[in-house]
């Protein structure tokens, strides 16, 4: 399915900024808004900062993007949605990578108490040092 079809399927207008944001995140997962803006400006040099923020918000609300917020870091965006994967974040450089749900079915974790909630997903962030930062000392 093309990004144009995907936007229409989710009831969103097809616009150049929306297509550019989706394209930017296709090849660069876990970008923050500034990183998305830099990528988008390679094809749409005059796009405003506000337009990119508005698009990120609309696409995340529609479920086309996933927004993650590692503690102490800016929000990051990715196109991988619809599964219950987790993330690993480097303490050194802030690099982020995906960690697949390795055990069980969603939500992958069973809380000791749900307080009456019906749990649908679990969000886990693993922290450590990436290979590049480890080798740098």
Backbone as CSV, one residue per row, in Angstrom:
resi,resn,N_x,N_y,N_z,CA_x,CA_y,CA_z,C_x,C_y,C_z
1,UNK,0.847,-1.173,0.000,0.000,0.000,0.000,0.897,1.243,0.000
2,UNK,0.542,2.213,-0.802,1.325,3.442,-0.863,0.980,4.340,0.319
3,UNK,1.851,5.302,0.596,1.567,6.254,1.673,0.324,7.080,1.364
4,UNK,0.083,7.372,0.102,-1.128,8.086,-0.291,-2.361,7.283,0.096
5,UNK,-2.343,6.005,-0.230,-3.464,5.132,0.133,-3.612,5.024,1.642
6,UNK,-2.482,4.929,2.341,-2.498,4.808,3.793,-3.139,6.029,4.446
7,UNK,-2.776,7.225,3.981,-3.380,8.449,4.517,-4.883,8.456,4.269
8,UNK,-5.276,8.139,3.060,-6.703,8.135,2.733,-7.470,7.095,3.548
9,UNK,-6.872,5.928,3.730,-7.514,4.867,4.507,-7.773,5.307,5.943
10,UNK,-6.927,6.181,6.460,-7.092,6.681,7.830,-7.843,8.005,7.884
11,UNK,-8.444,8.398,6.770,-9.282,9.591,6.736,-8.502,10.893,6.758
12,UNK,-7.247,10.853,6.335,-6.421,12.061,6.323,-6.237,12.556,4.898
13,UNK,-6.214,13.879,4.770,-5.926,14.469,3.465,-4.490,14.139,3.071
14,UNK,-4.275,13.959,1.796,-2.926,13.713,1.283,-2.285,15.065,1.002
15,UNK,-1.227,15.374,1.746,-0.503,16.628,1.557,0.977,16.322,1.397
16,UNK,1.687,17.239,0.781,3.130,17.060,0.592,3.860,16.917,1.931
17,UNK,3.554,17.751,2.950,4.246,17.560,4.233,3.971,16.192,4.876
18,UNK,2.748,15.707,4.789,2.443,14.389,5.373,3.213,13.291,4.655
19,UNK,3.238,13.349,3.340,3.987,12.355,2.582,5.482,12.445,2.886
20,UNK,5.981,13.663,3.024,7.412,13.846,3.299,7.791,13.336,4.690
21,UNK,6.929,13.539,5.670,7.202,13.032,7.020,7.200,11.513,7.018
22,UNK,6.212,10.906,6.381,6.182,9.444,6.299,7.429,8.912,5.605
23,UNK,7.836,9.572,4.542,9.029,9.150,3.808,10.289,9.304,4.672
24,UNK,10.375,10.404,5.407,11.541,10.642,6.264,11.681,9.548,7.310
25,UNK,10.553,9.111,7.864,10.594,8.097,8.920,10.681,6.682,8.373
26,UNK,10.446,6.507,7.096,10.587,5.176,6.497,12.054,4.737,6.540
27,UNK,12.934,5.653,6.266,14.352,5.305,6.226,15.130,5.654,7.479
28,UNK,14.499,6.334,8.413,15.196,6.805,9.615,14.284,6.667,10.824
29,UNK,14.214,5.487,11.380,13.355,5.273,12.548,13.922,5.995,13.760
30,UNK,13.058,6.344,14.673,13.402,6.938,15.970,13.985,8.342,15.858
31,UNK,13.537,9.103,14.883,13.967,10.500,14.779,13.154,11.360,15.730
32,UNK,13.799,12.396,16.280,13.039,13.398,17.018,12.477,14.392,16.004
33,UNK,11.685,15.346,16.463,11.026,16.284,15.546,12.047,17.082,14.736
34,UNK,13.162,17.467,15.353,14.189,18.209,14.604,14.801,17.352,13.506
35,UNK,15.032,16.080,13.802,15.560,15.170,12.787,14.583,14.975,11.649
36,UNK,13.294,14.868,11.977,12.270,14.752,10.938,12.270,16.016,10.087
37,UNK,12.325,17.170,10.739,12.345,18.440,10.008,13.524,18.496,9.035
38,UNK,14.705,18.104,9.489,15.886,18.114,8.609,15.689,17.208,7.403
39,UNK,15.139,16.015,7.634,14.892,15.090,6.528,13.839,15.639,5.564
40,UNK,12.759,16.180,6.116,11.684,16.711,5.275,12.191,17.876,4.429
41,UNK,13.036,18.702,5.005,13.533,19.867,4.257,14.455,19.499,3.107
42,UNK,14.877,18.256,3.018,15.649,17.847,1.837,14.755,17.779,0.605
43,UNK,13.460,17.559,0.804,12.528,17.519,-0.332,11.563,18.703,-0.346
44,UNK,11.287,19.259,0.833,10.408,20.435,0.948,11.143,21.514,1.735
45,UNK,12.046,22.243,1.096,12.917,23.179,1.825,12.196,24.294,2.576
46,UNK,10.971,24.627,2.176,10.284,25.748,2.815,9.272,25.310,3.871
47,UNK,9.206,24.030,4.180,8.233,23.565,5.164,8.553,24.191,6.522
48,UNK,7.523,24.600,7.237,7.732,25.249,8.533,7.886,24.217,9.641
49,UNK,8.506,24.655,10.718,8.652,23.811,11.899,7.264,23.415,12.400
50,UNK,6.354,24.381,12.459,5.001,24.109,12.957,4.281,23.082,12.095
51,UNK,4.475,23.151,10.786,3.826,22.183,9.896,4.302,20.768,10.205
52,UNK,5.592,20.606,10.449,6.117,19.272,10.762,5.563,18.786,12.091
53,UNK,5.525,19.654,13.102,4.945,19.268,14.393,3.471,18.884,14.240
54,UNK,2.735,19.658,13.459,1.317,19.364,13.236,1.143,18.011,12.541
55,UNK,1.980,17.730,11.559,1.901,16.461,10.837,2.251,15.307,11.766
56,UNK,3.312,15.449,12.555,3.687,14.389,13.493,2.539,14.082,14.448
57,UNK,1.912,15.129,14.953,0.792,14.957,15.879,-0.382,14.248,15.186
58,UNK,-0.734,14.691,13.989,-1.864,14.099,13.267,-1.600,12.636,12.907
59,UNK,-0.389,12.336,12.470,-0.071,10.965,12.085,0.000,10.039,13.294
60,UNK,0.491,10.546,14.414,0.513,9.731,15.640,-0.909,9.501,16.145
61,UNK,-1.742,10.541,16.111,-3.140,10.391,16.535,-3.889,9.382,15.668
62,UNK,-3.548,9.327,14.390,-4.209,8.410,13.465,-3.643,6.986,13.568
63,UNK,-2.580,6.822,14.336,-1.978,5.497,14.491,-1.000,5.128,13.393
64,UNK,-0.614,6.104,12.578,0.342,5.840,11.506,1.783,5.970,11.977
65,UNK,1.975,6.649,13.091,3.290,6.777,13.711,3.173,6.407,15.174
66,UNK,4.265,5.965,15.732,4.337,5.723,17.172,5.289,6.757,17.752
67,UNK,4.862,7.375,18.815,5.675,8.362,19.524,6.208,7.694,20.785
68,UNK,7.513,7.747,20.981,8.113,7.229,22.204,8.839,8.367,22.893
69,UNK,8.900,8.319,24.206,9.544,9.382,24.973,10.471,8.798,26.030
70,UNK,11.692,8.441,25.634,12.636,7.958,26.648,12.918,9.070,27.670
71,UNK,12.947,8.707,28.928,13.157,9.694,29.996,14.397,10.529,29.722
72,UNK,14.228,11.850,29.819,15.352,12.761,29.636,15.720,13.026,28.188
73,UNK,14.941,12.509,27.253,15.216,12.683,25.832,13.978,13.234,25.150
74,UNK,14.165,13.913,24.009,12.981,14.392,23.282,12.180,13.225,22.721
75,UNK,10.919,13.477,22.456,10.064,12.468,21.836,10.664,12.047,20.507
76,UNK,10.496,10.790,20.199,10.973,10.237,18.937,9.797,9.563,18.247
77,UNK,9.924,9.427,16.943,8.828,8.898,16.146,9.315,7.743,15.275
78,UNK,8.411,6.802,15.051,8.720,5.676,14.181,7.457,5.225,13.478
79,UNK,7.653,4.546,12.356,6.518,4.035,11.590,6.099,2.648,12.046
80,UNK,6.906,1.986,12.835,6.569,0.637,13.278,5.463,0.731,14.327
81,UNK,4.271,0.368,13.925,3.105,0.426,14.796,2.383,-0.908,14.752
82,UNK,1.446,-1.077,15.661,0.589,-2.242,15.607,1.161,-3.489,16.239
83,UNK,2.350,-3.404,16.784,2.897,-4.531,17.516,3.273,-4.030,18.909
84,UNK,3.813,-4.882,19.709,4.120,-4.489,21.085,5.618,-4.582,21.326
85,UNK,6.405,-3.957,20.437,7.848,-3.992,20.628,8.270,-2.926,21.638
86,UNK,9.476,-3.067,22.118,10.024,-2.162,23.123,11.263,-1.478,22.548
87,UNK,11.989,-0.752,23.399,13.151,-0.006,22.923,14.316,-0.122,23.883
88,UNK,15.518,0.016,23.315,16.744,0.106,24.092,17.369,1.455,23.751
89,UNK,17.830,2.178,24.800,18.366,3.527,24.626,19.775,3.573,25.209
90,UNK,20.697,4.195,24.486,22.076,4.330,24.941,22.198,5.513,25.900
91,UNK,22.798,5.254,27.073,23.053,6.333,28.038,24.056,7.344,27.483
92,UNK,24.942,6.890,26.616,25.996,7.762,26.101,25.524,8.724,25.039
93,UNK,25.058,8.183,23.920,24.730,9.031,22.766,23.242,9.193,22.520
94,UNK,22.413,8.425,23.225,20.971,8.531,23.045,20.423,7.716,21.898
95,UNK,21.261,6.886,21.268,20.777,6.034,20.176,19.633,5.147,20.674
96,UNK,18.679,4.894,19.809,17.507,4.078,20.150,17.392,2.953,19.137
97,UNK,17.050,1.770,19.623,16.796,0.652,18.722,15.600,-0.131,19.235
98,UNK,15.023,-0.934,18.358,13.862,-1.746,18.712,14.285,-3.026,19.417
99,UNK,13.424,-3.475,20.330,13.573,-4.765,20.989,12.230,-5.466,20.830
100,UNK,12.239,-6.560,20.100,10.990,-7.288,19.891,10.496,-7.897,21.187
101,UNK,9.181,-8.030,21.277,8.565,-8.702,22.407,8.942,-10.166,22.293
102,UNK,9.786,-10.635,23.191,10.367,-11.964,23.041,9.567,-13.062,23.736
103,UNK,8.771,-12.724,24.725,8.101,-13.744,25.522,6.610,-13.460,25.578
104,UNK,5.820,-14.455,25.261,4.378,-14.342,25.449,3.693,-13.488,24.403
105,UNK,2.444,-13.227,24.681,1.609,-12.426,23.796,1.463,-11.034,24.385
106,UNK,1.047,-10.080,23.556,0.844,-8.718,24.037,-0.049,-8.768,25.272
107,UNK,0.276,-8.096,26.314,1.267,-7.048,26.410,2.679,-7.493,26.786
108,UNK,3.041,-8.727,26.688,4.383,-9.251,26.963,4.720,-9.310,28.442
109,UNK,4.098,-8.521,29.234,4.350,-8.488,30.667,3.025,-8.631,31.393
110,UNK,3.050,-9.275,32.510,1.840,-9.427,33.304,2.016,-8.638,34.596
111,UNK,1.258,-7.563,34.768,1.401,-6.769,35.994,0.868,-7.525,37.210
112,UNK,1.425,-7.200,38.367,0.958,-7.851,39.592,-0.463,-7.415,39.924
113,UNK,-0.854,-6.213,39.501,-2.212,-5.726,39.686,-2.548,-4.799,38.531
114,UNK,-3.771,-4.870,38.073,-4.199,-3.987,36.985,-5.137,-2.895,37.447
115,UNK,-5.508,-2.905,38.733,-6.440,-1.920,39.279,-7.728,-1.845,38.471
116,UNK,-8.104,-2.964,37.883,-9.333,-3.001,37.102,-9.168,-2.631,35.645
117,UNK,-7.974,-2.215,35.241,-7.727,-1.860,33.849,-7.627,-3.118,33.003
118,UNK,-8.037,-3.016,31.755,-7.775,-4.071,30.786,-6.501,-3.670,30.048
119,UNK,-5.400,-4.318,30.364,-4.097,-3.951,29.813,-4.002,-4.434,28.370
120,UNK,-3.622,-3.525,27.473,-3.512,-3.844,26.051,-2.071,-3.919,25.579
121,UNK,-1.235,-3.032,26.095,0.173,-3.015,25.704,1.027,-2.712,26.917
122,UNK,2.301,-3.025,26.800,3.279,-2.674,27.819,4.412,-1.942,27.115
123,UNK,4.921,-0.903,27.731,6.009,-0.141,27.137,7.220,-0.236,28.056
124,UNK,8.257,-0.878,27.562,9.469,-1.089,28.337,10.614,-0.373,27.645
125,UNK,11.440,0.307,28.413,12.642,0.912,27.869,13.835,0.299,28.575
126,UNK,14.691,-0.317,27.796,15.941,-0.855,28.307,17.012,0.216,28.135
127,UNK,17.886,0.364,29.087,18.947,1.368,29.046,20.305,0.681,29.108
128,UNK,21.268,1.229,28.404,22.614,0.667,28.417,23.540,1.501,27.549
129,UNK,24.630,0.914,27.143,25.601,1.592,26.289,25.645,0.879,24.939
130,UNK,25.562,1.629,23.872,25.623,1.051,22.521,27.056,0.613,22.226
131,UNK,27.250,-0.217,21.209,28.611,-0.673,20.878,29.580,0.468,20.581
132,UNK,29.121,1.515,19.909,30.002,2.630,19.579,30.487,3.340,20.834
133,UNK,29.565,3.628,21.760,29.967,4.302,23.001,30.831,3.408,23.875
134,UNK,30.541,2.119,23.897,31.369,1.188,24.681,32.793,1.153,24.156
135,UNK,32.951,1.133,22.841,34.305,1.044,22.269,35.051,2.371,22.387
136,UNK,34.316,3.480,22.554,34.949,4.790,22.718,35.495,4.980,24.129
137,UNK,35.120,4.090,25.020,35.710,4.156,26.351,34.789,4.584,27.404
